[in-house]
Amino acid sequence: MLDSTTRQKGHSILNVPDSYIVLDLETTGLDPHYDDIIEVACLKFAGGKQVDSFRSYIQPRPFQDDDGQLHFVDDFITDLTGITDDMLKDAPRFASIAPELFKYLGNSVLVGHNVNFDINFLYDNFMAALRKPLHNNFVDTMRIARIVMPDLPHHRLKDLCKAFSIDTDLHRADSDCMATQKILVNLQKLAAESNIDLAAYRRHHNINLSALAGDTTLNDPSHPLYGKNVVFTGKLQRFLRKDAAQIVCNIGGYCENNVTKKTNFLVIGSLEGNPLVEGGKSSKMKRARELILSGQDLQVLSETVFYDMISDYLQ
């Protein structure tokens, strides 16, 4: 994976153009450094109407179970998405569809829910397959929802589907795309009714790390970390942990020492040389997986993905 300082990603924007592509991926996990894409879906819209679509299963790297049997997805991913080994055994690898998908996306603005997740996976996979960066700007419906519906306790896709009475089969790429499109339309309508000018909304930029302490004027209610509980594990390469935590706090999030039922994000630094790590996972990572399996709204982020999320807050 490329370091965030060398990445050439597009920008998160709030003004939705007349034409755009709604995007969603299903993956084997949460980190593009370790995990693979298993399904991609795109719905192309112009003038409020769907005009085209793209969808494909993608075969991930296989792995062996304890009995030596090869699999593409584990039981957790199958239970979550409904995608099985049989669905993926004849699917193309990402490199095979990369030229077609890259051309399909073109220069379109990409719309998705928590779309940074999808952008990071696509960016790394396009760089690996084509040596081409994904420059597209993107609209995050989660970010818009946090602006338009600040009193909603959670802004996950399923929470917004419930709020807007959208009936859909979540955790499949094509149905998640359609749900995201319906959510976008509802959010735009609600913003207009509430006289919220999304095009005029601006986040804070270029925060000086030496001036971070206790400055609540730097809070960004639209940021995915705002109001969320963040835990770090492992050694960060670019910051002392306290400095990274200070950035989270100035965005408006909270930091905890351990993974609990309140934790929303676990950021993973380097675990090399840590005597408490067993089987490649720290105790915090193991606890996070237990909570995710129990249904908790908790995401595991690599250090690089975390830096992507806070990139607008660094000089």
C-alpha positions in Angstrom: 0.0 0.0 0.0 1.2 3.5 -0.8 1.9 5.9 2.0 -0.8 8.6 2.3 1.8 11.3 1.5 2.2 9.9 -2.0 -1.4 9.0 -2.8 -3.2 11.1 -5.4 -6.8 10.6 -4.4 -9.6 12.9 -5.3 -11.4 15.1 -2.8 -14.5 14.6 -0.6 -17.1 17.1 -1.9 -20.7 17.9 -0.9 -22.1 19.4 -4.1 -23.5 16.5 -6.2 -23.3 17.1 -9.9 -26.0 16.2 -12.4 -24.2 13.1 -13.5 -22.4 10.7 -11.1 -21.7 7.0 -10.4 -23.0 5.4 -7.2 -20.4 2.8 -6.1 -20.3 0.0 -3.6 -17.9 -2.9 -2.9 -18.0 -6.1 -0.9 -14.7 -7.2 0.5 -13.1 -10.0 2.5 -12.3 -7.5 5.3 -11.8 -3.9 6.2 -8.2 -3.2 5.3 -7.1 -2.9 1.6 -3.6 -3.9 2.7 -4.7 -7.3 3.8 -8.1 -7.9 2.3 -9.6 -8.3 -1.2 -12.6 -7.0 -3.2 -15.1 -9.8 -3.9 -17.9 -7.8 -5.6 -18.2 -4.4 -7.3 -21.3 -2.6 -8.4 -21.8 0.8 -10.1 -25.0 2.6 -11.0 -24.5 5.6 -13.4 -27.0 8.4 -13.0 -27.8 11.5 -15.2 -30.5 14.0 -14.5 -31.8 11.9 -11.6 -32.3 8.7 -13.7 -30.2 5.6 -13.9 -28.6 5.3 -17.4 -26.1 2.5 -17.0 -24.7 -0.1 -14.6 -21.6 -2.2 -14.0 -21.4 -5.3 -11.7 -19.0 -8.1 -11.3 -17.9 -10.7 -8.7 -14.1 -10.7 -8.2 -12.1 -13.6 -7.1 -9.9 -12.9 -4.1 -6.7 -14.6 -3.0 -7.5 -18.1 -1.7 -6.6 -19.3 1.8 -6.4 -22.7 3.5 -8.5 -23.8 6.4 -7.3 -26.0 9.2 -8.0 -29.1 7.1 -6.0 -27.9 4.1 -9.1 -27.0 2.1 -8.9 -23.9 -0.1 -11.5 -21.1 0.3 -12.1 -17.7 -1.0 -14.3 -16.3 1.8 -14.7 -17.3 5.4 -18.0 -18.1 7.1 -18.2 -14.6 8.6 -18.1 -12.9 5.2 -20.6 -15.5 3.7 -23.0 -14.9 6.6 -22.6 -11.1 6.2 -22.9 -10.9 2.4 -24.4 -14.2 1.2 -21.4 -14.5 -1.2 -20.0 -18.1 -1.2 -16.9 -19.9 -2.5 -19.0 -21.2 -5.4 -19.9 -17.7 -6.5 -16.3 -16.7 -6.7 -14.6 -19.9 -8.1 -15.0 -18.8 -11.7 -15.0 -15.1 -11.1 -12.3 -12.9 -12.7 -9.4 -11.5 -10.7 -9.4 -7.7 -10.2 -6.5 -7.3 -12.7 -8.8 -8.8 -15.4 -11.6 -6.3 -15.0 -9.4 -3.3 -14.0 -9.1 -1.7 -17.4 -12.8 -1.9 -18.1 -13.8 -0.6 -14.7 -11.2 2.2 -14.7 -12.6 3.3 -18.1 -16.1 3.0 -16.9 -15.5 5.3 -13.9 -13.7 7.8 -16.0 -13.7 11.3 -14.4 -17.1 10.8 -12.8 -17.8 11.9 -9.3 -18.3 8.8 -7.2 -21.1 8.6 -4.6 -21.1 6.0 -1.8 -21.9 5.5 1.8 -18.7 5.7 3.9 -17.2 5.9 0.5 -13.6 6.4 1.7 -13.6 2.7 2.4 -14.4 1.9 -1.2 -12.1 4.6 -2.6 -9.1 3.2 -0.6 -9.7 -0.4 -1.9 -10.1 0.8 -5.5 -7.1 3.1 -5.3 -4.8 0.4 -4.1 -6.1 -2.2 -6.5 -5.9 0.1 -9.6 -2.3 1.0 -8.6 -1.4 -2.7 -8.3 -3.1 -3.7 -11.6 -2.6 -0.7 -13.8 -0.2 1.6 -12.0 -2.8 4.3 -12.4 -4.2 6.4 -9.4 -7.9 6.9 -8.9 -8.3 10.7 -9.1 -12.1 10.9 -8.9 -13.7 13.2 -6.5 -16.3 11.6 -4.3 -19.5 12.3 -2.3 -20.0 10.5 1.0 -23.7 10.2 1.9 -22.6 9.4 5.5 -21.0 12.8 5.7 -24.1 14.5 4.3 -26.3 12.6 6.7 -24.2 13.8 9.7 -24.8 17.4 8.5 -28.5 17.1 7.7 -29.5 14.6 10.5 -27.2 15.5 13.4 -29.6 14.1 16.0 -29.6 10.6 14.5 -27.7 8.3 16.9 -26.0 6.4 14.1 -25.5 7.1 10.4 -24.9 3.7 9.0 -26.5 2.6 5.8 -29.0 0.4 7.7 -29.9 3.3 10.1 -30.6 5.6 7.2 -32.6 3.0 5.3 -34.7 2.6 8.5 -35.1 6.4 8.9 -36.3 6.8 5.3 -38.3 3.5 5.2 -36.1 2.0 2.4 -36.5 -1.7 2.0 -33.3 -3.3 0.7 -31.0 -6.4 1.0 -27.9 -4.8 2.6 -24.4 -6.1 2.2 -24.7 -6.9 -1.5 -23.0 -4.3 -3.8 -25.9 -3.7 -6.2 -28.6 -3.4 -3.6 -26.4 -1.2 -1.4 -25.8 1.1 -4.5 -29.6 1.5 -5.0 -30.1 2.1 -1.2 -27.4 4.7 -1.3 -29.0 6.5 -4.3 -32.4 6.6 -2.5 -30.7 7.9 0.7 -28.9 10.6 -1.4 -32.2 11.8 -2.9 -33.8 11.8 0.6 -30.9 13.7 2.1 -30.9 16.3 -0.6 -34.7 16.8 -0.1 -34.3 17.1 3.6 -31.4 19.6 3.3 -33.6 21.7 1.0 -36.5 21.6 3.5 -34.1 22.5 6.3 -32.5 25.3 4.3 -29.1 23.7 4.6 -26.8 24.8 1.8 -24.5 21.8 1.3 -22.5 23.5 -1.5 -21.6 26.3 1.0 -20.5 23.9 3.8 -16.8 23.9 4.4 -14.6 21.7 6.7 -11.6 23.1 8.5 -8.2 22.7 6.8 -4.5 22.9 7.8 -4.6 22.5 11.5 -1.2 23.2 13.1 -0.5 20.2 15.4 1.2 22.5 17.9 -2.0 24.4 18.4 -4.4 21.5 18.8 -5.0 21.4 22.5 -8.6 21.8 23.5 -9.6 23.8 20.4 -13.3 22.8 20.0 -13.7 25.4 17.2 -11.9 22.9 15.0 -14.7 20.3 15.4 -16.1 19.0 12.2 -19.6 17.4 12.7 -19.5 16.0 9.2 -16.3 14.0 9.7 -16.7 10.2 10.2 -14.6 10.4 13.5 -16.8 13.2 15.0 -18.5 11.9 18.2 -16.9 8.5 17.7 -14.7 6.5 20.1 -11.3 5.6 18.7 -8.7 3.1 20.0 -5.2 2.7 18.8 -3.1 -0.6 18.8 0.5 -1.0 17.7 3.1 1.6 17.0 2.2 4.5 14.6 4.9 5.3 12.1 4.1 9.0 11.6 2.9 10.2 15.0 3.2 9.6 18.6 0.0 8.0 19.7 -0.9 11.1 21.9 -0.5 13.4 18.8 -2.8 11.2 16.7 -5.3 11.1 19.5 -5.2 14.9 19.8 -6.2 15.2 16.1 -9.1 12.9 16.7 -10.2 14.9 19.7 -10.0 18.2 17.8 -12.1 16.8 15.0 -14.6 16.1 17.8 -14.0 12.4 18.5 -13.0 10.6 21.6 -10.1 8.3 22.4 -10.1 5.2 24.6 -7.4 3.0 26.1 -9.1 -0.3 25.3 -11.7 -1.7 22.9 -15.1 -1.7 24.6 -18.7 -1.8 23.6 -18.5 1.9 22.9 -15.6 1.7 20.4 -16.3 2.7 16.8 -12.9 2.6 15.3 -9.7 0.6 16.0 -6.6 2.0 14.3 -3.8 -0.6 13.7 -0.2 0.5 13.7 2.8 -1.7 13.5 2.7 -4.8 15.7 6.3 -5.9 15.0 8.2 -6.9 18.1 5.2 -6.6 20.3 5.4 -9.5 22.8 1.6 -9.4 23.5 0.7 -10.2 19.8 -0.4 -13.8 19.1 -1.2 -15.1 15.7 -0.6 -11.7 14.1 -3.4 -10.1 16.2 -3.2 -7.9 19.3 -5.7 -8.4 22.1 -7.5 -5.3 21.0 -7.9 -6.7 17.5 -9.3 -10.0 18.9 -11.7 -8.1 21.1 -12.8 -5.9 18.1 -13.5 -9.0 16.0 -15.6 -10.4 18.8 -17.7 -7.2 19.0 -18.0 -7.0 15.2 -19.3 -10.6 15.1 -21.8 -9.6 17.7 -23.1 -6.8 15.6 -21.3 -3.8 17.0 -20.8 -0.7 14.7 -17.0 -1.0 14.8 -14.5 -0.6 12.0 -10.9 -1.7 11.9 -8.6 0.7 10.1 -5.0 0.4 9.0 -2.7 3.3 9.8 -2.6 4.4 6.2 -6.4 4.5 6.0 -6.5 6.5 9.2 -4.1 9.0 7.7 -6.3 9.3 4.7 -9.3 10.1 6.9 -7.4 12.9 8.7 -5.4 14.2 5.7 -7.3 17.5 5.6 -6.3 18.2 9.2 -2.5 18.1 8.6 0.0 20.6 7.4 
